[in-house]
Amino acid sequence: MTLDKQCSALGLGVIETYQAKITIGTGTFVDYVTDKRIKPSKETPIFSYPSAIKGKWNIEGSMSGAGSMLKWFKESYIKNKLKQLTF
């Protein structure tokens, strides 16, 4: 288990219930602060981790390949649109 996303939430000050943050890189990770632990889901990749803040939990959901999708969009769509612009 790696906790780099939870550490970044702490560093960003995402420590209060109902606060959230999104990290997009190779995958997309959504971290959400709550007062209660949730049970792991068999259908979706959502997990609970104890927070560094006493009495809080970080709920994390992830999606693989988001960074690849953004790269494809940039290379397929944005580059073509920029070529069409005249200055």
N, C-alpha and C positions, 0 to 999 in steps of 0.2 A: 504494500500500500504506500503510495506516495501522497504527500500532503502539500505539494507546491501550490496548488490552486487555493487550498484553505489558507495557507500562509500569505498568499497574495491578497486574499479577502481581508485578512487581519491588517496587512500593511496599508490597504486602501481605506481602512476604517469601516468596512462592512461588518459590523459587530452587533447591530441591533436587530431584534425580531422584525421580519418582513423586508429587510434590506437584501439586495441581491447584486451580483456582478456576473458579467459574461466575459470569458476569455476565448478568443478565436486564434487558432494556430493550425497545427496539423489536424486537430479536432476542435470541437466547440464544447465548452464546459460552462454550465450555469450553476452557480453556487448561491444558495438561499439560506438565510439565517432563520431558525425557528427555536421554539422553546421545548420541543419534543422530538424524540428520535422517531424515525419511521422504519417500518420493516422493509427489507430489500424486496424489490419487485422481480418476479421471474420473467415478466414480459418486457420491461424497459430497464435500461441501465441507470437506475436511480439509487443512491446510497446515502446513508447517514454517517457523519463523522462527528465525534465530540469536538466542540470548539475550544479554543484557548480561553474563551470567556466562560466563566463558571455558569452552569445552568443553560447554556446555549448549545445548539447543534447546527452543523452545516449539512444541508441537503445538497447533493451534487448529482446533476444529470449530464450526460455526455452524448455526443454524436461524432462518430469518426468521419474523416474525409472532408470536413467543412473547409479546411484550408485549401485543399485540392480544388474544390468547387469554386472558391473565390479566385484562385489562380486561373482556372479555365475561363471564368467570366471576364477577368481582366484581359487575358490574351486573346480571347475570341471576340469580345464585344467592344471593350474600351479602346483597344489599339485600332480597330477598324474605324470607330467613331472619330478618334483623334486624327486619323489620316484624312478624313472627310472635311475637317475644319480648315478654313482658309484664314490666314492672318493678314 
